[in-house]
Amino acid sequence: MGISLCSFAENPNISIQYSKPLNPQEITIQQTIKESGINDTLIELSNDYFPFNKTVTIQYGSTEGPLYDPNFHAIQIPYSFYQESLDYFSKNKYQERFNKSPKLGAIDTLLHTLLHEVGHAYIADQNIPILGKEEDAADNFATILLLNYVDNGDDIAISAADMFAFESEDRPDYYDFGEYIDEHSFDLQRYFSTLCLVYGSDPKKQSNLLDEVENDYLKDRKEFCEFQFDSLSQSWDHYFKQTN
């Protein structure tokens, strides 16, 4: 059974902290985060599947981030990140195009991002060996959790993927040198990788999700995505504790 965003849970190994809002906009954002249920979803997921050995701190309202700071085993998420996401979804007319409010798209993106950073924290906490980019592993951690254990997780993951697409569209037609050596994959790669897992989780339900892939590649891509979802689910299930 999936976890709902309105769940309530407690976890002694996750500490949620909020910096004092500096203006009315940040007051609204803080209240939105508190009312969204994403922290309860995180805590319940951790209780059931990835308990921490050492307390991890979630710090909302930081000046930097979103990021995981291994020195303090803390995740920093600025209030501005939610506002930036909301602006992207509004600018791209999310309600008109997909019948989903920009606010909900931004909350979905925040949850996926939170789980991504928690993925880094869990990898460090459990000393999980990662072969390849840890950033990609953290993306997969977040998406697999949503798809396998959260109610409407596929819809949440699609919103997060759309955010990657919006960010990619907002960039110039070229990449700076620093982006080629960055630890993250390009935004458009993260978009397609996330959609790939969503499709692979339920090919019948998501039959049209990969339609923007050229026909010459579509059949092979769909087959790969089914394999990729099964493979990554099995890999992460090896590290999920299944305490429920």
N, C-alpha and C positions, 0 to 999 in steps of 0.2 A: 504494500500500500504506500502511495506517495505521501510526501510531507506537504502540508498546505502552508501558504504564506501567512496564515492567521494563527499558526500554532504558537504555543507558549512553552518554553523550556528553560531549564537552568543548567549551567555547566560551570563547575568551579575552576576549570582550566581555560576558560575564555572570559576575558575581562573587556567589557564594552565601555569606552570613555568618550565623552564629548567635550571638545574645547568650547569655551564661551563664545557665542555668536557675536560678531563685531558690527552687524547691521541688520536691518529688518529682513533682508533677503536671506541671510544666514539663519535667522530665527525660523523662518518658514521652512528652509531646507532641513534644519535639524528636526523640526516637528514632523516633516514628511518622512524622514528616515525612521524616526521612532514609531510612526503609525503604519509603516509599510509592512512590517512583519519580517523583514529580511534577516534581522539579527536572530529572531526566534528560529527561523528556518536554518540558519547557520548552526546555532547551538544544538538543535535537534539532530541535524545531520552528523555533527561531531559526536554527540552522545551515542548515536547508533552505528556509525561507520568509521570515524577517524578520531578517537580520543587522543588528546595530547598528553605527553609525559610532563611537559613544562608549560605553565600558563602562558598563553599567547594573548597579547593586548591588541584590541581594535581601537584605533584613535581616529575619531571623526573630527574634522576641523583643523587638520594639520596644515602646515604651509607647503609641504611637499607631498608628492605622490600622485596617484595611488602607487604604493610600493610596500615591499616587505623589508624591514630592517633586521638582518640577522643578529646584529650586535645587541639588540634589545628584545628580540623575538616579538616584534611589534609590527602591526600593519597600519600604515598611515593613509588616510583618505581625506582630501580636502573637501570642504563643502562645495567649492567651486566645480568639482568634478561632476556632481549631480546637475548643477546648473548648465554646464557646458553640454552634457548629454541631452538635457531637456531642450536646449536651444537647437541642437542638431535635429532632434526628432520633430520639433515644431517647424523649423526651416524646410524640412523635407516633406512637410504635409502628411505626417504619419497617419493622422486620423482619416483624412480624405482618401489616401492610397490603400490603407490596410485596415481601416475601421478599428484602430487601436489608438488610444490617447497618447500624446507625447509624454505625459507624466508616467504612464504605465511602462512605456518603452524605456524611459530613463531609470525607473526603479528596477526593471529587468536587467538593464545594463549594469547597474550598481551591484545587484546580487551576483551576476556572473563575474564582475571584477573582484568583488569581495572574495568569492570562492577561488578565483585565480590566485590572489595574494595568499589566501589561506593554504592553497596548494603548495606554495613556496615554503610556508611555515611548517607544514606537515612533512614535506620532504626533508627539511632540516631537522625537525624534531625526531623523526624516525630513522634518520640516516639512510634514506632510500637512494640506492644508486640510480643515476639517470644517464643513459647513453644517448647523447644528442643534446639539443637545446632544452635547458630547464624551462624556459619560457613556453615552449610548445607543450611540454609535459604539464605545466600548470594550466594552460588553456584546456588540455584534454581532461585533467582532473575536474575542472569546473563543469565542463560540458557533460561528461559522463555522469557526474553526480546529478545534474539537472535532469538528464534524460532517464536515468534509472530509478531515481529516488524522490523526485519532487513532482507534485501534481502540476500539470501543464508545463512541465520542464522544457518540452520541445518548443513551445511558444516563447518561453523566456530566452532560450538559447538563440532562437531566430532573431529576436530583438537585439541581442548582444552582437550577433553577426551583422545585422543591419547597421549597427553603430560603427563597426569596422569599415563597412562599405562607405558610409557617410564621411568618415575621416579620410579614407582613401580618395574619394571624389574631391575633397577639399584641398588636396595637395597639388603642387605643380605637376606637370607632365614628366618630371625627372626627379630622381632621388638625390639627396645630398650624400656626400661620401660617408658621413657619419651614420647614415641609415643603413648602408651596406655592411658596416661593421657592428651594428647594434645587435644586442642579444635577442631582440624580438624579431619574429618574421614580419614581412610587410603586412600592412593592414588588409590588403586585398587577399593575401594568402590566408590570413587568419579568418577572413570572411568565408572563403570557400572551404577551409578546413572544418569550421564549425558547422556549416550547412551539410558537409559531407557526413559528419557524425549524426546529425539530426535525420538525414535521409536514411542512413544505415540502420538507425534504431527502429524504423518502421517504414519500409519501402512502399507499402500499399497506401498508408495514410499520407506520406510525403511524396507521392508519385510525381508531382510537378515541381518539386523544390529545386531541382537541378536543371530546369529547362533552359537556363541561360548558357549552359555549357554547349559548345558546338556539337552538332549531331555526330560528327566523325569520332568524337571522344566520349559521347554520352553513355553508351552501353558499357564500355570499359570502366568509366568513372563510377557508374552506379554499382557495378560488381565490386570495385575496390572499396567503395564506401561501406558496403555491407560487411566486407572482410575487416575493414579498419575499425568499425564500431565493435564488432565481436572481439577482435584482438585486443583493443584497448580496454574494453570492459573486463575481459579476463585478466589482463595485466593489473589493472587497478584493484580488482576484487581480491587479488592476492594480498594487497596491503590494507584493504578495508577490514575492520575487525568484526563486523557483523555481530554487534553486541546486543541487538534488539531481539 
